[in-house]
Structures are given as C-alpha cells and as structure tokens.
C-alpha cells in the first residue's frame, strides 16, 4: 500500500511502500499451544527417584525463605487454576548479576532498513524507528507484526473468519490483563525509554529444582552454590577457625544429564573428556550477584542479612525442593 500524501509531506515516507508482514504462522494452532502451556504445572520433586524430602528441615527452610527470598520470589499455588505468576523486577545495579545481556538489549543497535519511520510501542507511548535503533525495539516491532498478520496463502474469506474467531476467543479465554511492572526497576524516561529492561526478573520458584544451571546466564551449576558467595580478590580461603570457606565455582562442567540431588543440579565434575567447561571469567559469564544468602546483596529495604550457616543452607535447599 502506498503511503498517504500526509505522510509524504510530513517526511515519513521517503517515497517507499508500507511494509506487509506475510507469515505462514497458524494463529489458531498458536493459541492452542498457548492454552496448553497455560494448563501446565511445575514438576514436583520425584521422591521415589531423587530421595525423600526432609520435611522437618523444609519447615525451617520455609521460615528462611520468607525472610530472605519472598520479597522478590512470590509464592503461588502450583495447581490453582486461577493462579497468577507475578514477576518482580530488580535493578541490575542492586542485584549485581552479569549486566552484559541487558546492556546488549538496550545499547546494541542495528540499522532499521525497511522498518525506518514505523512506530513501535513502548511504556512511554509509540516510538518512531530511526535509521539505527536498539535491537530490542526492532525485534519487538517485527515479531509483533508477524504474529498479527494472517497467512497470505489462505483464502480471503477464511482469513476474515479466522481473524474474527481470534478476537472472540481472546475476549473469552484470556483473563490475564496488562498490568504495571512491579519491583524496584529504573522507570522509563524520554531519554531512556528502555531503561526498565536493565533489570532482573524474579519469578515464582515453583519447580526451581529442575531448572539448573542458575542465574540468567547459567553461571551457577546448582542451588547449593547459589547460596554461596562469589570469590573476589582478597577474599580469604579459611575462616577464623581454620575451616575452608566455600565459594561458587569459577569453572565447572556442563553437559551431564546425571542429577545431583544433594546440591540440586546437574553433575558438574568428573566427566572432563565429555563435558564443556563453563568459565565465569569470560565476558557475559560472571557468576557474581544475587548473594543474599551469603550476606553480600542487600534486600529491597536496603538491609544486608547475616550469611546463612551450613545448616540453614541445607534447610533452605529442602524447602526449595518442595516448591
């Protein structure tokens, strides 16, 4: 379709055509997949395979969870049909996990090409796509239009029926409405419209035992090590009693499918000839941050809680298995 005369006179057209997003996506099947996913539940710890949960320790671990974790990781009832998974967003500058992925999302720019002078939604309203734009904006615009355009190979009448059916199903089947972000993230501003993306999204932890490795870049091999601090220059090897201090692994193996029920994650040692070494010293691989249990990361209210003891870590692990 040719751009309108008003668009041309306003400098928006450059004598080009508007973009049509032709896609073979079957939106009916896509909706079926989404409905199926919505009905799924997080997996329960298989006690007959990985060992019984120590429920006495888990009860103590729940108290620790409520003190250290629940301000960001909200509890939900996994089998409640009307449950809502609420994510809490924390500033990366507060949680101190590796910032490279978020930095790239906001600061890495690409040439917009044919997308130039189109409009993409943001939390501040619509943004005009310029010659160079953050990749996040370009991807959002492209994927959104691909999904909303009908398959050009279908007959026009069928496309219209499918479009109307999709609207009716959306009104009936989707009880989840758009809601405001929650957390202590940096809000968007005219000069930084993508600033909220510089955050760590903390979800409910149901089924967390089955999702190793941990942190957004997979830099911590198991839940046990997630409760430990990262070793930094100057950190001691031994405590005042001469006991060796435990830290997160700076290098570990990935690739095993053998589960470690003690540390709660996949086995990360003992198969050097088969696995791949994850090196946390490489760019984007840092295992720093999210050190609440180690007494190094402040809570939302600014308090830094005391480090967990070995016994408390065991109790918290038992509770996390039960989610």
C-alpha atoms as one frame of an Amber mdcrd trajectory, in Angstrom:
protein
   0.000   0.000   0.000   1.344   3.429  -0.888   1.929   5.833   1.975  -0.590
   8.637   2.339   0.103  12.111   0.952   0.150  13.487   4.507   2.866  11.021
   5.477   4.951  12.017   2.477   4.584  15.736   3.139   5.483  15.126   6.782
   8.736  13.465   5.797   7.673   9.986   6.881   7.521   8.296   3.523  10.749
   8.669   1.572   8.792   7.501  -1.476   8.600   3.929  -0.220   5.826   1.478
   0.425   4.468   0.412   3.768   5.652  -2.950   4.952   3.475  -6.028   4.738
   4.358  -8.805   7.177   3.494 -12.025   5.406   3.726 -15.069   7.614   2.700
 -18.717   7.493   2.010 -18.750  11.248  -1.228 -20.563  12.025  -2.678 -18.406
  14.782  -5.350 -20.962  15.654  -2.686 -23.547  16.423  -0.575 -20.919  18.180
  -3.481 -20.181  20.501  -3.920 -23.899  21.155  -0.262 -24.167  22.123  -0.579
 -21.178  24.465  -3.676 -22.656  26.114  -1.862 -25.959  26.588   1.117 -24.211
  28.165  -1.210 -22.281  30.455  -2.555 -25.564  31.828   0.889 -26.959  32.654
   2.122 -27.211  36.231   5.630 -27.118  37.610   7.169 -30.565  38.274   7.192
 -31.959  41.791  10.399 -33.331  43.298  10.323 -37.099  42.466  10.939 -38.528
  45.923  10.914 -42.112  44.660  13.844 -41.316  42.350  15.878 -38.497  43.914
  15.222 -39.248  47.575  12.770 -38.203  50.249  12.435 -34.565  51.253  13.300
 -33.924  54.889  10.069 -32.183  55.818  11.302 -31.070  59.228  14.207 -29.265
  57.611  11.912 -27.953  54.881   9.668 -26.379  57.541  12.658 -24.494  58.909
  13.717 -23.632  55.376  10.347 -22.035  54.701  10.999 -19.552  57.507  14.359
 -18.699  55.951  12.700 -18.324  52.547  10.172 -15.870  53.953  12.971 -13.761
  55.370  15.496 -13.868  52.529  13.589 -14.611  49.323   9.874 -13.922  49.304
  10.104 -10.161  48.768  11.087 -10.912  45.143  10.053 -14.547  44.594   6.329
 -14.679  45.330   4.781 -17.998  46.291   1.969 -19.402  44.165  -0.214 -22.481
  44.437   1.059 -24.627  41.565  -2.252 -26.446  40.938  -4.589 -23.468  41.377
  -6.348 -22.854  38.014  -6.680 -19.117  38.638  -3.065 -18.659  39.763  -1.067
 -15.676  38.538   2.696 -15.771  38.166   3.894 -12.352  39.299   7.443 -11.380
  38.399   9.371  -8.821  40.404  11.967  -6.754  38.533  15.090  -5.597  40.367
  17.702  -3.174  39.092  20.851  -4.895  37.925  22.770  -2.249  39.838  21.145
  -3.577  43.023  21.333  -7.303  42.403  24.759  -7.089  40.688  24.382 -10.048
  38.349  26.136 -10.017  34.984  24.858  -6.969  33.040  26.025  -7.843  29.514
  22.766  -9.361  28.242  20.701  -6.403  29.444  23.301  -3.931  28.192  23.202
  -5.506  24.744  19.407  -5.457  24.699  19.312  -1.715  25.249  22.562  -0.413
  23.810  23.285  -2.721  20.873  21.828  -1.040  17.815  21.176  -2.157  14.281
  20.164  -0.483  11.052  16.399  -0.465  10.733  16.314  -0.738   6.935  12.734
  -1.049   5.700  11.427  -0.604   9.241  12.567   3.003   9.362   9.846   5.532
  10.269   7.469   2.854  11.505   6.127   3.053  15.065   6.867   0.670  17.919
   5.137   0.637  21.307   6.994   1.471  24.498   5.940   2.164  28.079   6.035
   5.887  27.242   3.979   5.572  24.071   4.914   4.982  20.456   8.498   5.480
  19.314   9.472   6.317  15.753  12.002   3.818  14.420  15.020   5.777  13.280
  17.882   4.792  10.981  19.563   2.976  13.872  17.589   1.613  16.808  18.125
  -0.744  19.739  17.717  -4.332  18.621  15.040  -4.813  21.297  12.786  -2.291
  19.548  13.359  -3.787  16.103  12.653  -7.325  17.302   9.510  -6.237  19.149
   8.128  -4.472  16.094   8.920  -7.326  13.703   7.670 -10.232  15.813   4.522
  -8.383  16.836   3.572  -7.707  13.238   4.437 -11.201  12.045   2.142 -12.785
  14.628  -0.768 -10.425  13.981  -0.766 -10.780  10.192  -2.672 -13.647   8.650
  -1.298 -16.294   6.330  -1.398 -14.838   2.775  -1.909 -18.317   1.311  -5.329
 -18.658   2.930  -8.464 -17.601   1.093  -9.599 -14.040   1.949 -12.894 -15.228
   3.424 -11.156 -17.772   5.632  -8.669 -15.143   6.821 -11.541 -12.882   7.873
 -13.279 -15.689   9.765 -10.017 -16.639  11.478  -9.393 -13.019  12.462 -12.882
 -12.662  13.975 -12.608 -16.031  15.732  -9.291 -14.961  17.244 -10.808 -11.791
  18.690 -13.756 -13.659  20.212 -11.505 -16.335  21.714  -9.186 -13.687  23.148
 -12.092 -11.956  24.873 -13.342 -15.238  26.309 -10.209 -17.230  27.097  -7.631
 -14.715  28.265  -8.333 -13.495  31.815  -4.832 -12.028  32.165  -4.791  -8.298
  31.588  -1.905  -5.967  31.008  -0.596  -4.767  34.359   2.051  -2.396  35.618
   5.557  -3.700  36.234   6.384  -4.496  39.840   9.734  -4.034  41.542  12.494
  -1.524  42.152  13.472  -1.185  38.492  14.527   2.059  36.829  11.419   3.607
  35.242  11.357   4.677  31.625  12.106   8.293  30.754  12.007  10.161  27.427
  15.782   9.919  27.089  15.887   6.266  28.256  12.618   4.593  27.150  14.077
   1.080  27.507  15.541   1.604  30.987  13.189  -0.928  32.691  14.920  -3.678
  30.698  18.049  -3.126  32.816  16.584  -5.400  35.443  16.492  -8.947  36.726
  13.071 -10.599  36.526  12.479 -12.774  39.579   9.716 -15.320  39.077   7.956
 -17.640  41.481  10.246 -20.544  42.336   7.877 -23.461  41.803   9.864 -26.251
  40.145  13.137 -24.358  40.618  14.903 -27.623  41.483  14.530 -28.767  37.851
  15.948 -25.677  36.122  19.729 -25.821  36.678  22.071 -24.090  35.956  21.135
 -20.849  37.697  21.207 -17.080  37.230  20.108 -15.721  33.874  23.398 -16.686
  32.188  23.651 -20.191  33.668  26.806 -19.311  35.610  25.975 -21.211  38.824
  25.734 -25.006  38.429  23.353 -25.847  41.282  21.152 -24.416  44.020  23.720
 -25.234  46.691  26.263 -22.904  45.101  23.634 -20.226  44.518  23.548 -19.834
  48.305  27.336 -19.291  48.416  29.301 -16.100  47.681  31.453 -15.485  44.649
  35.142 -15.405  45.495  36.633 -11.993  44.793  40.224 -10.747  45.029  41.187
 -10.507  48.683  38.602 -12.995  49.950  40.156 -15.430  52.461  40.421 -19.157
  51.854  39.850 -20.049  55.531  37.718 -18.649  58.334  38.888 -17.731  61.835
  38.516 -21.367  62.916  40.742 -22.640  60.125  37.818 -24.109  58.178  37.901
 -23.778  54.404  35.374 -21.250  53.120  33.107 -22.385  50.293  32.654 -20.197
  47.228  30.884 -20.534  43.903  32.809 -22.448  41.244  34.696 -20.221  38.809
  34.898 -23.083  36.300  32.618 -26.098  36.015  31.484 -28.676  33.500  28.150
 -28.588  31.718  26.598 -31.284  29.574  25.804 -34.009  32.092  22.301 -35.434
  32.417  23.090 -37.027  35.773  21.267 -35.168  38.528  22.880 -34.360  41.874
  20.084 -34.476  44.497  22.386 -33.184  47.252  23.445 -29.936  45.609  20.299
 -29.837  43.441  21.575 -29.507  39.907  23.315 -31.498  37.212  26.667 -33.073
  37.988  29.381 -30.525  37.180  32.583 -32.538  37.743  34.072 -35.888  36.772
  33.469 -36.025  33.014  36.205 -33.747  31.668  36.571 -35.728  28.429  32.886
 -35.300  27.552  31.654 -32.019  29.017  32.098 -28.356  28.166  33.900 -26.042
  30.597  31.901 -23.003  31.654  34.404 -20.269  32.510  32.890 -17.489  34.631
  35.827 -15.155  33.959  34.732 -14.677  30.346  32.611 -11.728  29.279  28.892
 -12.272  29.956  29.662 -15.354  32.107  30.069 -13.712  35.518  28.652 -15.653
  38.468  28.532 -12.611  40.759  25.404 -11.137  42.296  22.236 -12.479  43.913
  24.287 -13.214  47.053  21.537 -12.657  49.593  22.176 -15.926  51.420  25.879
 -15.084  51.646  25.249 -11.701  53.264  26.569  -9.673  50.332  23.478  -8.429
  48.471  21.056  -6.012  50.105  17.356  -6.746  50.452  14.775  -4.419  48.900
  14.704  -2.337  52.080  18.479  -1.892  51.990  19.299  -4.353  54.778  22.052
  -6.923  54.311  21.095 -10.027  56.269  23.636 -12.221  58.007  25.115 -15.096
  55.951  23.340 -18.416  56.270  25.088 -21.174  58.166  25.692 -24.571  56.568
  22.683 -25.945  58.453  20.456 -23.102  57.304  21.532 -23.613  53.700  20.547
 -27.276  53.971  17.172 -26.308  55.387  16.528 -23.807  52.610  17.513 -26.374
  49.979  14.998 -28.853  51.382  12.271 -26.232  51.163  13.204 -25.285  47.596
  12.894 -28.951  46.629   9.302 -28.902  47.864   8.140 -25.997  45.690
